[in-house]
Amino acid sequence: MGRTTDALSTPDCCLVVMLSAGMPKQVAVPQGATVMLASCTGPFWVRYGGPATLPSTDILDGTAPELNPAARSVAGLSSLGLVAPADCVLNLSFYR
C-alpha cells in the first residue's frame, strides 16, 4: 500500500529437483534468470556452470562445490551442478 517492504515478489520460475544419494544432476538455469533462492530437505552441494561432485577429500584449488547456498546471483550461468549425500528434495526459485 505504498510502503517499501523486504518481501520478495513471487518467483518467475520454480523447480523441484529430486536428489538421490551420491547421484549428480545438472539443471539448466532458466533464460533471463538473475537470482536463485534454494531450499532443501537435506544438505546439498552446488557447482555453478559445471557438474558437482560429492566431496570425499580436501579440495584446495578453488573448484569445490558450495554447500547449502540459500541465495545466489545466477546471471550469465547456463547450468547448476547438484549432488547430495542422502536422498532429498530441492526447491529452486528463480527471479529475473
All heavy atoms as an XYZ file, in Angstrom:
682
protein
N       0.820     -1.185      0.000
C       0.000      0.000      0.000
C       0.869      1.256      0.000
O       0.669      2.152      0.783
C      -0.920      0.033      1.205
C      -1.678     -1.221      1.574
S      -2.525     -1.943      0.201
C      -3.063     -3.421      0.929
N       1.872      1.246     -0.849
C       2.716      2.417     -0.952
C       3.915      2.418     -0.023
O       4.712      3.327     -0.033
N       4.075      1.362      0.804
C       5.226      1.273      1.699
C       6.243      0.299      1.148
O       5.894     -0.744      0.618
C       4.784      0.782      3.087
C       4.030      1.811      3.862
C       3.877      1.332      5.284
N       2.473      1.456      5.636
C       1.886      0.823      6.602
N       2.560     -0.027      7.340
N       0.628      1.019      6.862
N       7.525      0.635      1.327
C       8.592     -0.265      0.921
C       8.612     -1.473      1.850
O       8.411     -1.341      3.054
C       9.946      0.457      0.990
O       9.876      1.609      0.151
C      11.071     -0.434      0.532
N       8.846     -2.655      1.269
C       8.886     -3.885      2.056
C      10.062     -4.741      1.607
O      10.522     -4.624      0.472
C       7.569     -4.677      1.922
O       7.691     -5.898      2.653
C       7.233     -4.981      0.488
N      10.553     -5.584      2.489
C      11.627     -6.503      2.145
C      11.105     -7.807      1.558
O      11.890     -8.686      1.215
C      12.473     -6.819      3.387
C      13.272     -5.603      3.823
O      13.623     -4.782      2.958
O      13.538     -5.480      5.030
N       9.793     -7.966      1.457
C       9.219     -9.199      0.917
C       9.492     -9.290     -0.579
O       9.443     -8.304     -1.309
C       7.717     -9.238      1.171
N       9.821    -10.478     -1.034
C      10.071    -10.712     -2.451
C       8.771    -10.929     -3.202
O       7.790    -11.430     -2.649
C      10.920    -11.973     -2.619
C      12.342    -11.906     -2.123
C      12.977    -13.294     -2.173
C      13.155    -10.941     -2.949
N       8.800    -10.599     -4.464
C       7.666    -10.951     -5.315
C       7.713    -12.452     -5.575
O       8.709    -13.115     -5.276
C       7.739    -10.165     -6.629
O       8.945    -10.472     -7.295
N       6.666    -12.978     -6.161
C       6.658    -14.402     -6.479
C       7.707    -14.692     -7.545
O       7.995    -13.846     -8.396
C       5.272    -14.850     -6.975
O       4.914    -14.057     -8.104
C       4.231    -14.695     -5.885
N       8.311    -15.873     -7.515
C       9.370    -16.186     -8.482
C       8.822    -16.306     -9.902
O       7.652    -16.607    -10.120
C       9.929    -17.514     -7.992
C       8.951    -18.057     -7.038
C       8.097    -16.945     -6.557
N       9.717    -16.092    -10.850
C       9.369    -16.253    -12.260
C       9.367    -17.713    -12.677
O       8.698    -18.094    -13.629
C      10.353    -15.476    -13.129
C      10.277    -13.982    -12.853
O       9.218    -13.384    -13.117
O      11.260    -13.424    -12.340
N      10.120    -18.541    -11.955
C      10.219    -19.966    -12.278
C      10.601    -20.730    -11.009
O      11.504    -20.313    -10.290
C      11.282    -20.175    -13.352
S      11.557    -21.901    -13.805
N       9.898    -21.818    -10.727
C      10.232    -22.697     -9.594
C      10.483    -24.107    -10.114
O       9.716    -24.610    -10.936
C       9.075    -22.768     -8.592
S       8.999    -21.386     -7.483
N      11.550    -24.717     -9.615
C      11.863    -26.100     -9.972
C      11.936    -26.935     -8.706
O      12.361    -26.444     -7.658
C      13.219    -26.185    -10.677
C      13.420    -25.333    -11.925
C      14.832    -25.529    -12.459
C      12.388    -25.652    -12.987
N      11.532    -28.188     -8.798
C      11.732    -29.168     -7.736
C      12.649    -30.236     -8.303
O      12.394    -30.783     -9.376
C      10.396    -29.788     -7.265
C      10.650    -30.955     -6.331
C       9.539    -28.738     -6.575
N      13.737    -30.497     -7.587
C      14.724    -31.467     -8.034
C      14.824    -32.566     -6.983
O      15.101    -32.290     -5.815
C      16.111    -30.805     -8.236
C      17.118    -31.816     -8.763
C      15.996    -29.599     -9.160
N      14.572    -33.802     -7.401
C      14.696    -34.945     -6.509
C      16.138    -35.444     -6.598
O      16.565    -35.933     -7.649
C      13.728    -36.059     -6.933
C      12.282    -35.598     -7.084
S      11.573    -34.889     -5.607
C      11.267    -36.349     -4.665
N      16.891    -35.261     -5.520
C      18.287    -35.694     -5.498
C      18.389    -37.047     -4.805
O      17.849    -37.224     -3.715
C      19.157    -34.662     -4.774
C      19.285    -33.299     -5.463
C      20.054    -32.327     -4.576
C      19.958    -33.446     -6.810
N      19.050    -37.985     -5.450
C      19.307    -39.307     -4.875
C      20.734    -39.327     -4.350
O      21.645    -38.746     -4.965
C      19.133    -40.399     -5.927
O      17.802    -40.416     -6.401
N      20.942    -40.005     -3.255
C      22.240    -40.030     -2.581
C      23.397    -40.296     -3.544
O      23.424    -41.319     -4.227
C      22.236    -41.083     -1.482
N      24.337    -39.337     -3.616
C      25.549    -39.501     -4.387
C      25.410    -39.418     -5.892
O      26.393    -39.573     -6.611
N      24.201    -39.185     -6.402
C      23.964    -39.152     -7.850
C      23.902    -37.704     -8.340
O      22.938    -36.991     -8.058
C      22.652    -39.860     -8.193
C      22.622    -41.323     -7.774
S      23.889    -42.321     -8.560
C      23.369    -42.242    -10.242
N      24.910    -37.234     -9.067
C      24.910    -35.850     -9.533
C      23.830    -35.587    -10.578
O      23.456    -36.487    -11.331
C      26.296    -35.658    -10.124
C      26.938    -36.982    -10.185
C      26.096    -37.970     -9.455
N      23.339    -34.361    -10.582
C      22.371    -33.902    -11.584
C      22.805    -32.532    -12.054
O      23.422    -31.780    -11.301
C      20.970    -33.776    -10.986
C      20.207    -35.052    -10.900
C      18.742    -34.783    -10.598
C      17.977    -36.093    -10.608
N      16.557    -35.895    -10.321
N      22.442    -32.206    -13.291
C      22.623    -30.850    -13.785
C      21.271    -30.288    -14.148
O      20.428    -30.988    -14.718
C      23.572    -30.808    -14.984
C      25.017    -30.894    -14.533
C      25.978    -30.313    -15.541
O      26.754    -31.050    -16.101
N      25.936    -29.011    -15.738
N      21.058    -29.029    -13.782
C      19.796    -28.335    -14.035
C      20.107    -27.068    -14.819
O      21.041    -26.331    -14.476
C      19.098    -27.982    -12.698
C      17.890    -27.112    -12.915
C      18.726    -29.244    -11.938
N      19.338    -26.818    -15.857
C      19.500    -25.593    -16.649
C      18.959    -24.398    -15.865
O      17.898    -24.478    -15.242
C      18.764    -25.725    -17.974
N      19.701    -23.303    -15.898
C      19.220    -22.044    -15.326
C      18.241    -21.451    -16.340
O      18.574    -21.330    -17.528
C      20.387    -21.071    -15.063
C      19.877    -19.712    -14.620
C      21.337    -21.663    -14.018
N      17.034    -21.092    -15.913
C      16.057    -20.537    -16.857
C      16.585    -19.274    -17.554
O      17.291    -18.469    -16.939
C      14.849    -20.205    -15.974
C      14.997    -21.092    -14.789
C      16.478    -21.228    -14.565
N      16.241    -19.134    -18.811
C      16.635    -17.973    -19.618
C      16.260    -16.684    -18.908
O      15.134    -16.517    -18.460
C      15.927    -18.041    -20.974
C      16.269    -16.927    -21.910
C      17.454    -17.267    -22.783
O      17.812    -18.422    -22.932
N      18.046    -16.268    -23.370
N      17.193    -15.780    -18.761
C      16.934    -14.469    -18.175
C      16.971    -14.417    -16.659
O      16.845    -13.344    -16.079
N      17.140    -15.567    -15.993
C      17.184    -15.578    -14.524
C      18.432    -14.856    -14.038
O      19.515    -15.006    -14.605
C      17.150    -17.004    -13.993
N      18.275    -14.074    -12.973
C      19.415    -13.358    -12.397
C      19.682    -13.751    -10.948
O      20.785    -13.596    -10.465
C      19.208    -11.837    -12.466
O      18.031    -11.486    -11.750
C      19.099    -11.361    -13.916
N      18.655    -14.240    -10.261
C      18.776    -14.605     -8.845
C      18.130    -15.962     -8.621
O      17.093    -16.273     -9.213
C      18.105    -13.544     -7.935
C      18.069    -13.988     -6.486
C      18.815    -12.210     -8.067
N      18.748    -16.768     -7.760
C      18.202    -18.076     -7.380
C      18.113    -18.143     -5.862
O      19.054    -17.775     -5.157
C      19.118    -19.190     -7.877
C      18.706    -20.581     -7.387
S      20.069    -21.776     -7.480
C      21.109    -21.271     -6.122
N      16.985    -18.633     -5.365
C      16.837    -18.974     -3.958
C      16.687    -20.481     -3.874
O      15.989    -21.086     -4.681
C      15.605    -18.305     -3.339
C      15.559    -16.787     -3.359
C      14.289    -16.293     -2.671
C      16.784    -16.182     -2.704
N      17.352    -21.108     -2.889
C      17.310    -22.562     -2.754
C      16.843    -22.952     -1.363
O      17.187    -22.308     -0.367
C      18.695    -23.147     -3.014
N      16.061    -24.018     -1.313
C      15.610    -24.594     -0.053
C      15.576    -26.104     -0.243
O      15.122    -26.587     -1.281
C      14.223    -24.066      0.303
O      13.793    -24.573      1.537
N      16.078    -26.844      0.755
C      16.209    -28.284      0.569
C      15.869    -29.022      1.861
O      16.065    -28.493      2.958
C      17.642    -28.604      0.135
S      17.851    -30.270     -0.518
N      15.404    -30.259      1.719
C      15.079    -31.083      2.885
C      16.318    -31.710      3.514
O      16.223    -32.360      4.552
C      14.075    -32.193      2.510
O      14.661    -33.018      1.500
C      12.759    -31.589      2.021
N      17.491    -31.524      2.899
C      18.741    -32.049      3.439
C      19.911    -31.275      2.874
O      19.747    -30.399      2.024
N      21.128    -31.591      3.310
C      22.295    -30.907      2.762
C      22.510    -31.253      1.297
O      22.254    -32.380      0.870
C      23.455    -31.404      3.618
C      22.943    -32.495      4.462
C      21.462    -32.559      4.350
N      22.975    -30.257      0.522
C      23.274    -30.469     -0.887
C      24.454    -29.589     -1.275
O      24.765    -28.611     -0.609
C      22.056    -30.171     -1.772
C      21.718    -28.701     -1.853
C      22.113    -27.951     -2.949
C      21.010    -28.080     -0.838
C      21.801    -26.595     -3.017
C      20.703    -26.726     -0.897
C      21.101    -25.986     -1.997
N      25.114    -29.966     -2.356
C      26.250    -29.230     -2.893
C      25.885    -28.729     -4.278
O      25.186    -29.411     -5.029
C      27.476    -30.136     -3.011
C      27.955    -30.680     -1.707
C      27.541    -31.823     -1.082
C      28.949    -30.113     -0.853
N      28.223    -31.992      0.095
C      29.100    -30.952      0.263
C      29.746    -28.973     -0.928
C      29.990    -30.697      1.284
C      30.641    -28.716      0.090
C      30.753    -29.571      1.180
N      26.375    -27.546     -4.646
C      26.133    -26.986     -5.979
C      27.442    -26.461     -6.566
O      28.277    -25.914     -5.843
C      25.052    -25.874     -5.951
C      25.479    -24.707     -5.097
C      24.693    -25.405     -7.344
N      27.587    -26.663     -7.855
C      28.707    -26.080     -8.593
C      28.104    -25.287     -9.733
O      27.247    -25.785    -10.474
C      29.645    -27.151     -9.131
C      30.836    -26.542     -9.831
C      32.067    -27.393     -9.655
N      33.209    -26.723    -10.230
C      33.948    -27.235    -11.198
N      33.679    -28.433    -11.680
N      34.962    -26.557    -11.673
N      28.531    -24.061     -9.862
C      27.952    -23.135    -10.826
C      28.594    -23.306    -12.196
O      29.803    -23.191    -12.343
C      28.117    -21.702    -10.315
C      27.542    -21.558     -8.924
C      28.365    -21.578     -7.807
C      26.169    -21.488     -8.743
C      27.823    -21.490     -6.528
C      25.625    -21.406     -7.464
C      26.459    -21.411     -6.378
O      25.915    -21.336     -5.110
N      27.770    -23.663    -13.195
C      28.249    -23.794    -14.560
C      28.935    -25.103    -14.887
O      29.511    -25.250    -15.965
N      28.901    -26.077    -13.991
C      29.538    -27.364    -14.257
C      29.025    -28.434    -13.318
O      28.256    -28.150    -12.401
N      29.446    -29.669    -13.512
C      28.964    -30.767    -12.677
C      29.525    -30.696    -11.253
O      30.674    -30.299    -11.051
C      29.458    -32.020    -13.398
C      30.603    -31.559    -14.222
C      30.354    -30.125    -14.556
N      28.716    -31.073    -10.300
C      29.138    -31.123     -8.892
C      29.547    -32.548     -8.537
O      29.008    -33.505     -9.069
C      28.002    -30.676     -7.981
N      30.507    -32.649     -7.647
C      30.904    -33.945     -7.110
C      30.761    -33.892     -5.604
O      30.938    -32.840     -4.988
C      32.359    -34.292     -7.467
O      33.208    -33.248     -7.007
C      32.530    -34.472     -8.967
N      30.438    -35.016     -5.034
C      30.318    -35.124     -3.587
C      31.735    -35.162     -3.009
O      32.496    -36.074     -3.301
C      29.557    -36.405     -3.233
C      28.975    -36.508     -1.851
C      28.021    -35.364     -1.548
C      28.250    -37.832     -1.712
N      32.119    -34.166     -2.223
C      33.487    -34.132     -1.697
C      33.786    -35.346     -0.815
O      32.976    -35.746      0.013
C      33.522    -32.846     -0.866
C      32.424    -32.005     -1.412
C      31.362    -32.973     -1.830
N      34.964    -35.923     -1.039
C      35.402    -37.045     -0.210
C      36.814    -36.821      0.324
O      37.349    -37.666      1.031
C      35.342    -38.351     -1.011
O      36.189    -38.266     -2.135
N      37.390    -35.676     -0.058
C      38.726    -35.301      0.385
C      38.843    -33.786      0.294
O      37.932    -33.117     -0.203
C      39.805    -35.993     -0.486
O      41.082    -35.746      0.073
C      39.751    -35.540     -1.917
N      39.945    -33.234      0.751
C      40.166    -31.789      0.639
C      40.142    -31.371     -0.826
O      40.678    -32.069     -1.692
C      41.532    -31.396      1.208
C      41.629    -31.589      2.710
O      40.585    -31.720      3.373
O      42.763    -31.581      3.220
N      39.527    -30.206     -1.097
C      39.568    -29.580     -2.423
C      40.103    -28.176     -2.190
O      39.380    -27.299     -1.727
C      38.176    -29.547     -3.087
C      37.606    -30.965     -3.202
C      38.257    -28.878     -4.457
C      36.169    -31.027     -3.672
N      41.370    -27.978     -2.479
C      42.054    -26.747     -2.104
C      42.472    -25.890     -3.293
O      43.244    -24.949     -3.141
C      43.276    -27.091     -1.242
C      42.967    -27.921      0.020
C      44.255    -28.306      0.726
C      42.039    -27.160      0.945
N      41.932    -26.206     -4.478
C      42.318    -25.455     -5.676
C      41.258    -24.438     -6.112
O      41.353    -23.862     -7.192
C      42.637    -26.410     -6.822
C      41.434    -27.229     -7.256
O      40.344    -27.091     -6.658
O      41.583    -28.031     -8.204
N      40.226    -24.221     -5.288
C      39.193    -23.240     -5.612
C      38.034    -23.775     -6.420
O      37.115    -23.022     -6.753
N      38.012    -25.071     -6.734
C      36.947    -25.630     -7.578
C      35.899    -26.421     -6.790
O      35.065    -27.093     -7.396
C      37.538    -26.554     -8.659
O      38.155    -27.685     -8.015
C      38.544    -25.825     -9.529
N      35.926    -26.337     -5.471
C      34.982    -27.105     -4.653
C      33.546    -26.648     -4.891
O      33.298    -25.468     -5.146
C      35.324    -26.953     -3.173
N      32.581    -27.557     -4.805
C      31.188    -27.142     -4.855
C      30.836    -26.405     -3.561
O      31.555    -26.505     -2.564
C      30.420    -28.463     -4.970
C      31.328    -29.474     -4.342
C      32.723    -29.003     -4.607
N      29.742    -25.682     -3.578
C      29.304    -24.909     -2.404
C      28.199    -25.659     -1.676
O      27.275    -26.187     -2.295
C      28.807    -23.531     -2.836
C      28.435    -22.655     -1.668
C      27.986    -21.273     -2.076
O      27.590    -21.064     -3.247
O      28.017    -20.389     -1.209
N      28.278    -25.692     -0.354
C      27.305    -26.390      0.481
C      26.148    -25.470      0.849
O      26.347    -24.376      1.383
C      27.985    -26.896      1.758
C      27.112    -27.627      2.772
C      26.534    -28.911      2.181
C      27.915    -27.932      4.036
N      24.938    -25.904      0.553
C      23.691    -25.275      1.003
C      23.579    -23.777      0.760
O      23.218    -23.020      1.665
C      23.472    -25.542      2.497
C      23.321    -26.989      2.822
O      22.912    -27.792      1.994
N      23.673    -27.357      4.037
N      23.823    -23.286     -0.452
C      23.625    -21.854     -0.669
C      22.137    -21.512     -0.558
O      21.287    -22.264     -1.047
C      24.141    -21.629     -2.087
C      23.927    -22.941     -2.761
C      24.169    -23.981     -1.697
N      21.818    -20.412      0.074
C      20.425    -20.001      0.215
C      20.000    -19.085     -0.930
O      18.893    -19.195     -1.439
C      20.217    -19.302      1.554
N      20.882    -18.184     -1.334
C      20.581    -17.239     -2.406
C      21.863    -16.918     -3.162
O      22.907    -16.731     -2.543
C      19.982    -15.960     -1.829
N      21.763    -16.869     -4.485
C      22.931    -16.567     -5.311
C      22.506    -15.842     -6.576
O      21.420    -16.080     -7.114
C      23.669    -17.845     -5.738
C      24.421    -18.530     -4.650
C      25.600    -17.685     -4.183
N      26.245    -18.267     -3.033
C      26.020    -17.911     -1.772
N      25.153    -16.978     -1.488
N      26.680    -18.487     -0.789
N      23.398    -14.998     -7.063
C      23.238    -14.423     -8.393
C      23.572    -15.515     -9.402
O      24.591    -16.199     -9.263
C      24.185    -13.240     -8.573
O      24.169    -12.824     -9.926
N      22.714    -15.699    -10.385
C      22.952    -16.703    -11.423
C      22.983    -16.066    -12.808
O      22.957    -16.771    -13.812
C      21.907    -17.844    -11.373
C      22.060    -18.663    -10.106
C      20.490    -17.300    -11.522
N      23.062    -14.741    -12.853
C      23.104    -14.029    -14.134
C      24.270    -14.556    -14.963
O      25.392    -14.663    -14.474
C      23.243    -12.532    -13.892
N      23.995    -14.920    -16.192
C      25.024    -15.391    -17.098
C      25.359    -16.873    -16.987
O      26.132    -17.387    -17.781
N      24.795    -17.571    -16.003
C      25.046    -19.010    -15.868
C      24.052    -19.800    -16.707
O      22.884    -19.433    -16.812
C      24.920    -19.456    -14.414
C      25.982    -18.956    -13.444
C      25.661    -19.431    -12.031
C      27.352    -19.439    -13.857
N      24.512    -20.914    -17.260
C      23.605    -21.751    -18.051
C      23.139    -22.979    -17.281
O      22.095    -23.547    -17.584
C      24.265    -22.181    -19.359
O      25.428    -22.937    -19.089
N      23.926    -23.418    -16.270
C      23.537    -24.634    -15.553
C      24.067    -24.629    -14.118
O      24.980    -23.878    -13.775
C      24.059    -25.880    -16.284
O      25.481    -25.909    -16.246
N      23.467    -25.504    -13.331
C      23.882    -25.753    -11.950
C      24.141    -27.240    -11.812
O      23.296    -28.056    -12.193
C      22.779    -25.352    -10.960
C      22.290    -23.917    -11.008
C      21.056    -23.763    -10.131
C      23.388    -22.969    -10.564
N      25.292    -27.604    -11.265
C      25.580    -28.990    -10.943
C      25.187    -29.239     -9.504
O      25.530    -28.452     -8.615
N      24.438    -30.299     -9.248
C      23.891    -30.584     -7.922
C      24.234    -32.006     -7.497
O      24.237    -32.921     -8.319
C      22.364    -30.427     -7.935
C      21.844    -29.083     -8.434
C      20.360    -29.181     -8.756
C      22.110    -28.004     -7.399
N      24.458    -32.182     -6.191
C      24.660    -33.515     -5.629
C      24.386    -33.437     -4.129
O      24.569    -32.387     -3.505
C      26.084    -34.059     -5.927
C      27.150    -33.280     -5.180
C      26.175    -35.547     -5.663
N      23.918    -34.543     -3.558
C      23.613    -34.600     -2.124
C      24.103    -35.933     -1.557
O      24.132    -36.940     -2.264
C      22.109    -34.463     -1.894
N      24.476    -35.954     -0.271
C      24.944    -37.199      0.339
C      23.810    -38.177      0.674
O      24.058    -39.351      0.887
C      25.660    -36.729      1.603
C      25.032    -35.424      1.932
C      24.632    -34.816      0.629
N      22.579    -37.673      0.721
C      21.408    -38.511      1.027
C      20.241    -38.052      0.158
O      20.227    -36.917     -0.330
C      21.046    -38.397      2.507
N      19.258    -38.910     -0.022
C      18.073    -38.532     -0.777
C      17.449    -37.282     -0.166
O      17.318    -37.177      1.068
C      17.035    -39.649     -0.748
C      17.470    -40.902     -1.494
O      18.557    -40.891     -2.105
O      16.714    -41.886     -1.462
N      17.077    -36.309     -1.024
C      16.427    -35.090     -0.540
C      15.669    -34.428     -1.683
O      15.819    -34.798     -2.846
C      17.436    -34.142      0.092
S      18.759    -33.625     -0.999
N      14.856    -33.452     -1.320
C      14.080    -32.698     -2.289
C      14.562    -31.253     -2.239
O      14.573    -30.630     -1.173
C      12.565    -32.769     -1.961
C      11.769    -31.974     -2.998
C      12.095    -34.213     -1.903
N      14.950    -30.732     -3.396
C      15.481    -29.386     -3.516
C      14.498    -28.518     -4.289
O      14.006    -28.916     -5.337
C      16.833    -29.442     -4.251
C      17.494    -28.130     -4.638
C      17.843    -27.295     -3.405
C      18.737    -28.409     -5.477
N      14.209    -27.346     -3.755
C      13.354    -26.373     -4.434
C      14.225    -25.195     -4.863
O      14.944    -24.627     -4.029
C      12.237    -25.907     -3.496
C      11.339    -24.862     -4.142
O      11.167    -23.801     -3.593
N      10.758    -25.177     -5.264
N      14.202    -24.880     -6.138
C      14.942    -23.744     -6.674
C      13.964    -22.728     -7.227
O      13.129    -23.053     -8.076
C      15.891    -24.209     -7.799
C      16.944    -25.229     -7.419
C      17.669    -25.739     -8.664
C      17.924    -24.647     -6.408
N      14.040    -21.498     -6.738
C      13.186    -20.407     -7.200
C      14.067    -19.400     -7.927
O      15.092    -18.965     -7.397
C      12.483    -19.723     -6.026
O      11.641    -20.651     -5.358
N      13.671    -19.030     -9.136
C      14.456    -18.113     -9.977
C      13.698    -16.820    -10.197
O      12.473    -16.817    -10.387
C      14.769    -18.767    -11.314
C      15.680    -19.953    -11.202
C      15.168    -21.233    -11.081
C      17.059    -19.794    -11.216
C      16.010    -22.338    -10.983
C      17.904    -20.890    -11.115
C      17.380    -22.168    -10.988
N      14.438    -15.724    -10.226
C      13.889    -14.382    -10.430
C      14.640    -13.691    -11.551
O      15.837    -13.889    -11.701
C      14.040    -13.551     -9.139
C      13.288    -14.107     -7.986
C      13.821    -15.142     -7.216
C      12.038    -13.612     -7.639
C      13.124    -15.659     -6.136
C      11.335    -14.136     -6.553
C      11.885    -15.154     -5.820
O      11.196    -15.689     -4.751
N      13.916    -12.866    -12.287
C      14.534    -12.073    -13.370
C      14.913    -10.717    -12.862
O      14.453    -10.196    -11.943
C      13.575    -11.911    -14.539
C      13.347    -13.220    -15.230
C      12.643    -13.048    -16.569
N      12.521    -14.346    -17.162
C      11.362    -14.982    -17.331
N      10.236    -14.404    -17.002
N      11.337    -16.166    -17.856
